[in-house]
Amino acid sequence: MKLAKNLGVATVAVAISFTAVGAKSAQAALVNYGFIVNTTSGGNPGQYFGSFQYDDSTLSNTGLETLGVENGLAVAFNYLGNNYTEVDDTDFNNFPLVSFNNGEVLGLSYFVADQFVIGGDLNTPDVGGNNFFVIGQSVNTTQIGTVSYAKVPEPLAVGGTAIAGVMGLWMQRKN
């Protein structure tokens, strides 16, 4: 009887965990990423933090794709004590963009005049990347750092994992 009860509790815990972690919504989801700009040269070396969010409903996860503000792209970045958003991009109607290759994030393409550029190759501004450039007085750009991106886990997945962990600990305690 005790074995059946423990087996039942374990089954429920595993089911909740798989449901929370593995559930794929049939509808579009807002996806959140955090990023860190690590500047190693220039006048203000250090780390600067930002985030972006987008609606993934139009992604096919095949080949090179980009999403922009029309897809719900929102950017927040704090650099040198100033907060920047997507509306600060010089060409707000067309940029910023987030680029993907086969569904994997390549990075942002984000340009704030007289301040900075986040992107890849400056000759292809419509493809994002992981380089950080400052813009000098004569509109010259100098790469002073790199950008790293990390997906922010959905609260449901974190909650499901926490519930499964607590249930496992509770079962250990009973033994």
Backbone as JSON Lines, residues from 0, in Angstrom:
{"i":0,"aa":"M","n":[0.83,-1.19,0.0],"ca":[0.0,0.0,0.0],"c":[0.87,1.25,0.0]}
{"i":1,"aa":"K","n":[1.91,1.26,0.85],"ca":[2.79,2.41,0.92],"c":[3.53,2.6,-0.4]}
{"i":2,"aa":"L","n":[3.93,1.52,-1.04],"ca":[4.62,1.59,-2.32],"c":[3.69,2.2,-3.38]}
{"i":3,"aa":"A","n":[2.43,1.79,-3.38],"ca":[1.46,2.32,-4.35],"c":[1.27,3.82,-4.13]}
{"i":4,"aa":"K","n":[1.21,4.25,-2.87],"ca":[1.03,5.68,-2.56],"c":[2.24,6.48,-3.04]}
{"i":5,"aa":"N","n":[3.45,5.99,-2.75],"ca":[4.67,6.69,-3.19],"c":[4.76,6.72,-4.71]}
{"i":6,"aa":"L","n":[4.38,5.62,-5.35],"ca":[4.41,5.56,-6.8],"c":[3.41,6.56,-7.39]}
{"i":7,"aa":"G","n":[2.26,6.67,-6.76],"ca":[1.25,7.64,-7.22],"c":[1.74,9.07,-7.09]}
{"i":8,"aa":"V","n":[2.36,9.39,-5.96],"ca":[2.89,10.74,-5.74],"c":[4.0,11.04,-6.73]}
{"i":9,"aa":"A","n":[4.88,10.08,-6.96],"ca":[5.98,10.27,-7.91],"c":[5.44,10.48,-9.32]}
{"i":10,"aa":"T","n":[4.41,9.73,-9.7],"ca":[3.82,9.86,-11.02],"c":[3.23,11.25,-11.21]}
{"i":11,"aa":"V","n":[2.51,11.75,-10.21],"ca":[1.93,13.1,-10.28],"c":[3.03,14.14,-10.4]}
{"i":12,"aa":"A","n":[4.08,14.02,-9.61],"ca":[5.19,14.99,-9.65],"c":[5.85,15.01,-11.02]}
{"i":13,"aa":"V","n":[6.11,13.84,-11.58],"ca":[6.73,13.76,-12.9],"c":[5.8,14.34,-13.96]}
{"i":14,"aa":"A","n":[4.52,14.03,-13.87],"ca":[3.56,14.54,-14.85],"c":[3.49,16.06,-14.81]}
{"i":15,"aa":"I","n":[3.46,16.64,-13.62],"ca":[3.43,18.1,-13.49],"c":[4.7,18.7,-14.08]}
{"i":16,"aa":"S","n":[5.83,18.09,-13.78],"ca":[7.1,18.6,-14.29],"c":[7.14,18.56,-15.81]}
{"i":17,"aa":"F","n":[6.76,17.43,-16.41],"ca":[6.78,17.32,-17.87],"c":[5.78,18.27,-18.51]}
{"i":18,"aa":"T","n":[4.62,18.42,-17.89],"ca":[3.62,19.33,-18.43],"c":[4.14,20.75,-18.43]}
{"i":19,"aa":"A","n":[4.76,21.17,-17.34],"ca":[5.26,22.54,-17.24],"c":[6.45,22.78,-18.14]}
{"i":20,"aa":"V","n":[7.36,21.84,-18.21],"ca":[8.59,22.03,-18.98],"c":[8.38,21.77,-20.46]}
{"i":21,"aa":"G","n":[7.64,20.72,-20.8],"ca":[7.54,20.31,-22.19],"c":[6.35,20.87,-22.94]}
{"i":22,"aa":"A","n":[5.44,21.56,-22.29],"ca":[4.25,22.05,-22.97],"c":[4.61,23.1,-24.01]}
{"i":23,"aa":"K","n":[4.15,22.88,-25.22],"ca":[4.32,23.84,-26.3],"c":[2.95,24.43,-26.58]}
{"i":24,"aa":"S","n":[2.83,25.71,-26.4],"ca":[1.56,26.37,-26.63],"c":[1.23,26.36,-28.12]}
{"i":25,"aa":"A","n":[-0.04,26.18,-28.44],"ca":[-0.46,26.21,-29.84],"c":[-0.47,27.63,-30.37]}
{"i":26,"aa":"Q","n":[-0.44,28.59,-29.48],"ca":[-0.43,29.98,-29.92],"c":[0.95,30.58,-29.74]}
{"i":27,"aa":"A","n":[1.11,31.77,-30.26],"ca":[2.4,32.45,-30.19],"c":[2.75,32.76,-28.74]}
{"i":28,"aa":"A","n":[4.04,32.87,-28.53],"ca":[4.51,33.18,-27.19],"c":[5.45,34.37,-27.26]}
{"i":29,"aa":"L","n":[5.47,35.14,-26.18],"ca":[6.47,36.19,-26.05],"c":[7.72,35.55,-25.49]}
{"i":30,"aa":"V","n":[8.83,35.76,-26.17],"ca":[10.1,35.16,-25.79],"c":[10.98,36.27,-25.24]}
{"i":31,"aa":"N","n":[11.64,36.0,-24.11],"ca":[12.48,36.99,-23.44],"c":[13.94,36.55,-23.45]}
{"i":32,"aa":"Y","n":[14.81,37.5,-23.74],"ca":[16.26,37.3,-23.7],"c":[16.89,38.39,-22.87]}
{"i":33,"aa":"G","n":[17.94,38.05,-22.16],"ca":[18.79,39.02,-21.51],"c":[20.11,39.08,-22.27]}
{"i":34,"aa":"F","n":[20.78,40.22,-22.22],"ca":[22.1,40.29,-22.84],"c":[23.05,41.11,-21.99]}
{"i":35,"aa":"I","n":[24.31,40.78,-22.13],"ca":[25.37,41.49,-21.4],"c":[26.37,42.0,-22.42]}
{"i":36,"aa":"V","n":[26.63,43.3,-22.36],"ca":[27.68,43.9,-23.17],"c":[28.92,43.95,-22.3]}
{"i":37,"aa":"N","n":[29.98,43.32,-22.75],"ca":[31.24,43.3,-22.02],"c":[32.24,44.15,-22.79]}
{"i":38,"aa":"T","n":[32.48,45.38,-22.3],"ca":[33.43,46.26,-22.98],"c":[34.8,46.08,-22.34]}
{"i":39,"aa":"T","n":[35.79,45.88,-23.2],"ca":[37.15,45.61,-22.72],"c":[38.11,46.72,-23.07]}
{"i":40,"aa":"S","n":[37.67,47.67,-23.89],"ca":[38.53,48.79,-24.24],"c":[37.67,50.05,-24.29]}
{"i":41,"aa":"G","n":[38.3,51.16,-24.67],"ca":[37.57,52.42,-24.68],"c":[37.61,53.09,-23.32]}
{"i":42,"aa":"G","n":[36.88,54.17,-23.18],"ca":[36.92,54.96,-21.96],"c":[36.11,54.43,-20.8]}
{"i":43,"aa":"N","n":[35.22,53.47,-21.04],"ca":[34.33,52.98,-19.98],"c":[34.23,51.46,-19.99]}
{"i":44,"aa":"P","n":[35.35,50.77,-19.71],"ca":[35.27,49.3,-19.71],"c":[34.37,48.8,-18.58]}
{"i":45,"aa":"G","n":[33.71,47.69,-18.84],"ca":[32.84,47.11,-17.82],"c":[31.73,46.31,-18.47]}
{"i":46,"aa":"Q","n":[30.73,45.97,-17.67],"ca":[29.58,45.21,-18.15],"c":[28.34,46.08,-18.09]}
{"i":47,"aa":"Y","n":[27.52,45.97,-19.13],"ca":[26.28,46.72,-19.25],"c":[25.18,45.72,-19.63]}
{"i":48,"aa":"F","n":[24.0,45.92,-19.05],"ca":[22.96,44.9,-19.15],"c":[21.73,45.39,-19.9]}
{"i":49,"aa":"G","n":[21.11,44.46,-20.6],"ca":[19.9,44.78,-21.33],"c":[19.04,43.54,-21.53]}
{"i":50,"aa":"S","n":[17.91,43.75,-22.19],"ca":[17.0,42.65,-22.48],"c":[16.2,42.98,-23.72]}
{"i":51,"aa":"F","n":[15.63,41.95,-24.33],"ca":[14.69,42.16,-25.41],"c":[13.64,41.08,-25.38]}
{"i":52,"aa":"Q","n":[12.51,41.39,-25.99],"ca":[11.36,40.49,-26.02],"c":[10.75,40.56,-27.42]}
{"i":53,"aa":"Y","n":[10.24,39.44,-27.91],"ca":[9.6,39.41,-29.22],"c":[8.5,38.36,-29.24]}
{"i":54,"aa":"D","n":[7.63,38.48,-30.21],"ca":[6.56,37.53,-30.46],"c":[7.07,36.55,-31.51]}
{"i":55,"aa":"D","n":[7.08,35.27,-31.2],"ca":[7.66,34.28,-32.11],"c":[6.67,33.68,-33.11]}
{"i":56,"aa":"S","n":[5.48,34.24,-33.25],"ca":[4.44,33.62,-34.08],"c":[4.78,33.57,-35.57]}
{"i":57,"aa":"T","n":[5.64,34.44,-36.06],"ca":[5.94,34.44,-37.5],"c":[7.24,33.7,-37.85]}
{"i":58,"aa":"L","n":[7.94,33.17,-36.86],"ca":[9.18,32.46,-37.15],"c":[8.9,31.08,-37.74]}
{"i":59,"aa":"S","n":[9.66,30.73,-38.77],"ca":[9.55,29.4,-39.36],"c":[10.69,28.48,-38.88]}
{"i":60,"aa":"N","n":[11.71,29.07,-38.24],"ca":[12.89,28.34,-37.76],"c":[13.67,27.69,-38.9]}
{"i":61,"aa":"T","n":[13.6,28.28,-40.08],"ca":[14.31,27.78,-41.25],"c":[15.07,28.93,-41.89]}
{"i":62,"aa":"G","n":[16.39,28.77,-42.0],"ca":[17.2,29.79,-42.66],"c":[17.36,31.06,-41.85]}
{"i":63,"aa":"L","n":[17.78,32.12,-42.54],"ca":[18.01,33.42,-41.91],"c":[16.69,34.18,-41.84]}
{"i":64,"aa":"E","n":[16.3,34.61,-40.63],"ca":[15.06,35.36,-40.4],"c":[15.35,36.53,-39.48]}
{"i":65,"aa":"T","n":[14.53,37.57,-39.6],"ca":[14.63,38.71,-38.69],"c":[13.24,39.09,-38.21]}
{"i":66,"aa":"L","n":[13.19,39.6,-36.99],"ca":[11.97,40.15,-36.42],"c":[12.25,41.57,-35.95]}
{"i":67,"aa":"G","n":[11.26,42.43,-36.1],"ca":[11.42,43.82,-35.69],"c":[10.3,44.29,-34.79]}
{"i":68,"aa":"V","n":[10.16,45.59,-34.67],"ca":[9.15,46.16,-33.78],"c":[7.74,45.76,-34.21]}
{"i":69,"aa":"E","n":[7.53,45.5,-35.5],"ca":[6.22,45.06,-35.96],"c":[5.87,43.68,-35.43]}
{"i":70,"aa":"N","n":[6.88,42.95,-34.94],"ca":[6.67,41.63,-34.34],"c":[6.74,41.7,-32.81]}
{"i":71,"aa":"G","n":[6.54,42.88,-32.29],"ca":[6.54,43.04,-30.84],"c":[7.92,43.14,-30.21]}
{"i":72,"aa":"L","n":[8.96,43.37,-31.03],"ca":[10.31,43.47,-30.47],"c":[10.4,44.71,-29.58]}
{"i":73,"aa":"A","n":[10.77,44.48,-28.35],"ca":[10.99,45.55,-27.38],"c":[12.39,45.37,-26.81]}
{"i":74,"aa":"V","n":[13.14,46.46,-26.74],"ca":[14.52,46.42,-26.26],"c":[14.66,47.37,-25.09]}
{"i":75,"aa":"A","n":[15.41,46.94,-24.08],"ca":[15.76,47.8,-22.95],"c":[17.24,47.6,-22.67]}
{"i":76,"aa":"F","n":[17.99,48.71,-22.61],"ca":[19.44,48.62,-22.42],"c":[19.91,49.8,-21.6]}
{"i":77,"aa":"N","n":[20.71,49.53,-20.58],"ca":[21.28,50.58,-19.75],"c":[22.77,50.69,-20.06]}
{"i":78,"aa":"Y","n":[23.16,51.83,-20.61],"ca":[24.56,52.05,-20.97],"c":[24.99,53.4,-20.41]}
{"i":79,"aa":"L","n":[26.02,53.37,-19.6],"ca":[26.59,54.57,-18.97],"c":[25.53,55.35,-18.2]}
{"i":80,"aa":"G","n":[24.64,54.62,-17.53],"ca":[23.61,55.25,-16.7],"c":[22.41,55.76,-17.46]}
{"i":81,"aa":"N","n":[22.37,55.58,-18.77],"ca":[21.22,56.0,-19.57],"c":[20.43,54.78,-20.01]}
{"i":82,"aa":"N","n":[19.11,54.88,-19.94],"ca":[18.24,53.78,-20.37],"c":[17.79,54.02,-21.81]}
{"i":83,"aa":"Y","n":[18.0,53.02,-22.65],"ca":[17.62,53.1,-24.05],"c":[16.6,52.02,-24.35]}
{"i":84,"aa":"T","n":[15.65,52.33,-25.25],"ca":[14.65,51.36,-25.69],"c":[14.66,51.31,-27.21]}
{"i":85,"aa":"E","n":[13.76,50.51,-27.76],"ca":[13.69,50.37,-29.21],"c":[13.39,51.69,-29.91]}
{"i":86,"aa":"V","n":[12.68,52.61,-29.27],"ca":[12.36,53.89,-29.93],"c":[13.58,54.8,-30.06]}
{"i":87,"aa":"D","n":[14.66,54.48,-29.35],"ca":[15.89,55.27,-29.47],"c":[16.71,54.88,-30.69]}
{"i":88,"aa":"D","n":[16.36,53.77,-31.34],"ca":[17.07,53.37,-32.55],"c":[16.86,54.44,-33.61]}
{"i":89,"aa":"T","n":[17.93,54.81,-34.3],"ca":[17.9,55.89,-35.27],"c":[16.85,55.68,-36.36]}
{"i":90,"aa":"D","n":[16.65,54.45,-36.79],"ca":[15.7,54.14,-37.86],"c":[14.58,53.29,-37.28]}
{"i":91,"aa":"F","n":[13.86,53.85,-36.29],"ca":[12.88,53.1,-35.5],"c":[11.85,52.35,-36.35]}
{"i":92,"aa":"N","n":[11.45,52.89,-37.48],"ca":[10.43,52.19,-38.29],"c":[10.94,50.87,-38.85]}
{"i":93,"aa":"N","n":[12.23,50.74,-39.05],"ca":[12.8,49.51,-39.62],"c":[13.7,48.74,-38.65]}
{"i":94,"aa":"F","n":[14.13,49.37,-37.62],"ca":[15.06,48.77,-36.65],"c":[14.6,49.13,-35.26]}
{"i":95,"aa":"P","n":[15.05,48.49,-34.24],"ca":[16.02,47.41,-34.17],"c":[15.44,46.11,-34.71]}
{"i":96,"aa":"L","n":[16.34,45.16,-34.92],"ca":[15.98,43.83,-35.38],"c":[16.66,42.79,-34.51]}
{"i":97,"aa":"V","n":[16.07,41.62,-34.43],"ca":[16.74,40.47,-33.86],"c":[16.79,39.43,-34.98]}
{"i":98,"aa":"S","n":[17.98,38.84,-35.19],"ca":[18.2,37.9,-36.28],"c":[18.3,36.47,-35.76]}
{"i":99,"aa":"F","n":[17.86,35.55,-36.61],"ca":[17.88,34.12,-36.29],"c":[18.45,33.35,-37.47]}
{"i":100,"aa":"N","n":[19.13,32.26,-37.17],"ca":[19.55,31.32,-38.2],"c":[19.03,29.95,-37.78]}
{"i":101,"aa":"N","n":[18.11,29.41,-38.55],"ca":[17.46,28.13,-38.23],"c":[16.89,28.12,-36.81]}
{"i":102,"aa":"G","n":[16.29,29.24,-36.42],"ca":[15.63,29.35,-35.13],"c":[16.54,29.75,-33.98]}
{"i":103,"aa":"E","n":[17.85,29.79,-34.18],"ca":[18.8,30.18,-33.13],"c":[19.09,31.67,-33.23]}
{"i":104,"aa":"V","n":[19.06,32.36,-32.08],"ca":[19.31,33.8,-32.06],"c":[20.76,34.1,-32.45]}
{"i":105,"aa":"L","n":[20.91,34.96,-33.48],"ca":[22.23,35.46,-33.86],"c":[22.56,36.72,-33.06]}
{"i":106,"aa":"G","n":[21.54,37.54,-32.8],"ca":[21.75,38.75,-32.02],"c":[20.95,39.92,-32.53]}
{"i":107,"aa":"L","n":[21.18,41.04,-31.88],"ca":[20.48,42.28,-32.21],"c":[21.19,43.06,-33.29]}
{"i":108,"aa":"S","n":[20.42,43.9,-33.96],"ca":[20.94,44.97,-34.79],"c":[20.27,46.23,-34.24]}
{"i":109,"aa":"Y","n":[21.04,47.05,-33.51],"ca":[20.49,48.14,-32.71],"c":[21.46,49.31,-32.79]}
{"i":110,"aa":"F","n":[21.01,50.45,-33.3],"ca":[21.86,51.6,-33.56],"c":[21.28,52.85,-32.91]}
{"i":111,"aa":"V","n":[21.98,53.41,-31.95],"ca":[21.58,54.66,-31.32],"c":[22.6,55.72,-31.73]}
{"i":112,"aa":"A","n":[22.13,56.7,-32.49],"ca":[23.01,57.72,-33.08],"c":[23.88,58.4,-32.04]}
{"i":113,"aa":"D","n":[25.13,58.6,-32.41],"ca":[26.13,59.27,-31.58],"c":[26.43,58.55,-30.27]}
{"i":114,"aa":"Q","n":[26.01,57.29,-30.16],"ca":[26.22,56.55,-28.92],"c":[26.9,55.2,-29.19]}
{"i":115,"aa":"F","n":[26.13,54.25,-29.74],"ca":[26.63,52.88,-29.87],"c":[25.88,52.13,-30.96]}
{"i":116,"aa":"V","n":[26.47,50.98,-31.33],"ca":[25.85,50.03,-32.24],"c":[26.04,48.63,-31.65]}
{"i":117,"aa":"I","n":[24.96,47.86,-31.61],"ca":[25.05,46.44,-31.3],"c":[24.72,45.73,-32.61]}
{"i":118,"aa":"G","n":[25.6,44.84,-33.05],"ca":[25.34,44.14,-34.3],"c":[26.46,43.22,-34.69]}
{"i":119,"aa":"G","n":[26.41,42.82,-35.93],"ca":[27.45,41.96,-36.48],"c":[28.36,42.78,-37.36]}
{"i":120,"aa":"D","n":[28.4,42.44,-38.61],"ca":[29.19,43.16,-39.61],"c":[28.48,44.49,-39.91]}
{"i":121,"aa":"L","n":[29.18,45.59,-39.78],"ca":[28.56,46.9,-40.02],"c":[28.12,47.09,-41.47]}
{"i":122,"aa":"N","n":[28.65,46.28,-42.38],"ca":[28.25,46.38,-43.78],"c":[26.92,45.69,-44.06]}
{"i":123,"aa":"T","n":[26.44,44.88,-43.11],"ca":[25.14,44.22,-43.25],"c":[24.31,44.51,-41.99]}
{"i":124,"aa":"P","n":[23.79,45.74,-41.88],"ca":[23.09,46.14,-40.66],"c":[21.78,45.41,-40.42]}
{"i":125,"aa":"D","n":[21.26,44.72,-41.44],"ca":[20.0,44.01,-41.26],"c":[20.19,42.6,-40.69]}
{"i":126,"aa":"V","n":[21.43,42.26,-40.3],"ca":[21.71,40.99,-39.64],"c":[22.37,41.31,-38.31]}
{"i":127,"aa":"G","n":[21.73,40.91,-37.23],"ca":[22.26,41.19,-35.9],"c":[23.48,40.36,-35.58]}
{"i":128,"aa":"G","n":[24.1,40.67,-34.46],"ca":[25.3,39.94,-34.08],"c":[25.67,40.18,-32.64]}
{"i":129,"aa":"N","n":[26.94,39.91,-32.33],"ca":[27.39,39.99,-30.94],"c":[28.59,40.93,-30.76]}
{"i":130,"aa":"N","n":[28.64,42.0,-31.55],"ca":[29.7,42.99,-31.4],"c":[29.11,44.29,-30.85]}
{"i":131,"aa":"F","n":[29.93,45.01,-30.09],"ca":[29.51,46.29,-29.53],"c":[30.49,47.36,-29.99]}
{"i":132,"aa":"F","n":[29.95,48.39,-30.62],"ca":[30.75,49.48,-31.17],"c":[30.32,50.8,-30.53]}
{"i":133,"aa":"V","n":[31.26,51.7,-30.34],"ca":[30.93,53.07,-29.97],"c":[31.09,53.93,-31.22]}
{"i":134,"aa":"I","n":[30.35,55.03,-31.22],"ca":[30.38,55.94,-32.36],"c":[31.1,57.2,-31.93]}
{"i":135,"aa":"G","n":[32.18,57.52,-32.64],"ca":[33.0,58.68,-32.31],"c":[32.48,59.96,-32.92]}
{"i":136,"aa":"Q","n":[33.2,61.06,-32.66],"ca":[32.83,62.38,-33.13],"c":[32.66,62.44,-34.64]}
{"i":137,"aa":"S","n":[33.52,61.79,-35.38],"ca":[33.47,61.87,-36.84],"c":[32.69,60.7,-37.44]}
{"i":138,"aa":"V","n":[31.75,60.16,-36.7],"ca":[30.89,59.07,-37.11],"c":[31.67,57.78,-37.37]}
{"i":139,"aa":"N","n":[32.89,57.71,-36.89],"ca":[33.65,56.47,-36.99],"c":[33.22,55.54,-35.87]}
{"i":140,"aa":"T","n":[33.14,54.26,-36.2],"ca":[32.79,53.28,-35.18],"c":[34.02,52.49,-34.79]}
{"i":141,"aa":"T","n":[34.1,52.15,-33.51],"ca":[35.2,51.37,-32.98],"c":[34.62,50.25,-32.14]}
{"i":142,"aa":"Q","n":[35.01,49.01,-32.46],"ca":[34.53,47.9,-31.64],"c":[35.28,47.91,-30.32]}
{"i":143,"aa":"I","n":[34.51,47.96,-29.22],"ca":[35.13,47.97,-27.89],"c":[34.68,46.81,-27.01]}
{"i":144,"aa":"G","n":[33.81,45.94,-27.56],"ca":[33.36,44.84,-26.73],"c":[32.52,43.85,-27.49]}
{"i":145,"aa":"T","n":[31.99,42.9,-26.73],"ca":[31.15,41.85,-27.3],"c":[29.84,41.76,-26.51]}
{"i":146,"aa":"V","n":[28.88,41.09,-27.11],"ca":[27.56,40.92,-26.51],"c":[27.26,39.43,-26.4]}
{"i":147,"aa":"S","n":[26.79,39.01,-25.23],"ca":[26.34,37.62,-25.06],"c":[24.85,37.62,-24.73]}
{"i":148,"aa":"Y","n":[24.16,36.63,-25.26],"ca":[22.7,36.54,-25.13],"c":[22.33,35.27,-24.38]}
{"i":149,"aa":"A","n":[21.27,35.34,-23.57],"ca":[20.78,34.16,-22.86],"c":[19.26,34.25,-22.76]}
{"i":150,"aa":"K","n":[18.6,33.16,-23.11],"ca":[17.14,33.11,-23.02],"c":[16.73,33.09,-21.55]}
{"i":151,"aa":"V","n":[15.72,33.88,-21.22],"ca":[15.19,33.92,-19.86],"c":[14.12,32.83,-19.77]}
{"i":152,"aa":"P","n":[14.26,31.89,-18.82],"ca":[13.28,30.79,-18.74],"c":[11.89,31.3,-18.39]}
{"i":153,"aa":"E","n":[10.89,30.61,-18.94],"ca":[9.51,30.96,-18.65],"c":[9.18,30.6,-17.22]}
{"i":154,"aa":"P","n":[8.37,31.42,-16.55],"ca":[8.02,31.14,-15.15],"c":[7.35,29.79,-14.96]}
{"i":155,"aa":"L","n":[6.55,29.35,-15.93],"ca":[5.87,28.06,-15.8],"c":[6.87,26.92,-15.74]}
{"i":156,"aa":"A","n":[7.91,26.97,-16.56],"ca":[8.92,25.9,-16.56],"c":[9.68,25.89,-15.24]}
{"i":157,"aa":"V","n":[10.02,27.06,-14.73],"ca":[10.72,27.14,-13.45],"c":[9.83,26.63,-12.33]}
{"i":158,"aa":"G","n":[8.55,27.0,-12.37],"ca":[7.6,26.56,-11.35],"c":[7.39,25.06,-11.36]}
{"i":159,"aa":"G","n":[7.28,24.48,-12.56],"ca":[7.1,23.02,-12.67],"c":[8.29,22.27,-12.14]}
{"i":160,"aa":"T","n":[9.48,22.76,-12.44],"ca":[10.7,22.13,-11.94],"c":[10.77,22.23,-10.42]}
{"i":161,"aa":"A","n":[10.38,23.38,-9.88],"ca":[10.4,23.57,-8.42],"c":[9.41,22.62,-7.74]}
{"i":162,"aa":"I","n":[8.22,22.49,-8.32],"ca":[7.21,21.59,-7.74],"c":[7.72,20.15,-7.74]}
{"i":163,"aa":"A","n":[8.3,19.71,-8.85],"ca":[8.83,18.35,-8.93],"c":[9.94,18.14,-7.9]}
{"i":164,"aa":"G","n":[10.8,19.14,-7.72],"ca":[11.88,19.04,-6.74],"c":[11.36,18.93,-5.31]}
{"i":165,"aa":"V","n":[10.35,19.74,-4.98],"ca":[9.77,19.7,-3.64],"c":[9.1,18.36,-3.4]}
{"i":166,"aa":"M","n":[8.38,17.86,-4.41],"ca":[7.73,16.56,-4.25],"c":[8.77,15.46,-4.03]}
{"i":167,"aa":"G","n":[9.88,15.52,-4.76],"ca":[10.95,14.53,-4.59],"c":[11.54,14.58,-3.19]}
{"i":168,"aa":"L","n":[11.8,15.8,-2.7],"ca":[12.33,15.94,-1.34],"c":[11.34,15.43,-0.3]}
{"i":169,"aa":"W","n":[10.05,15.68,-0.51],"ca":[9.04,15.23,0.42],"c":[9.0,13.71,0.46]}
{"i":170,"aa":"M","n":[9.14,13.09,-0.73],"ca":[9.15,11.63,-0.77],"c":[10.38,11.07,-0.06]}
{"i":171,"aa":"Q","n":[11.54,11.7,-0.2],"ca":[12.77,11.27,0.48],"c":[12.59,11.35,1.99]}
{"i":172,"aa":"R","n":[11.96,12.4,2.44],"ca":[11.73,12.6,3.87],"c":[10.88,11.5,4.45]}
{"i":173,"aa":"K","n":[9.87,11.05,3.69],"ca":[8.97,9.99,4.16],"c":[9.69,8.65,4.3]}
{"i":174,"aa":"N","n":[10.72,8.44,3.46],"ca":[11.47,7.17,3.5],"c":[12.4,7.22,4.67]}
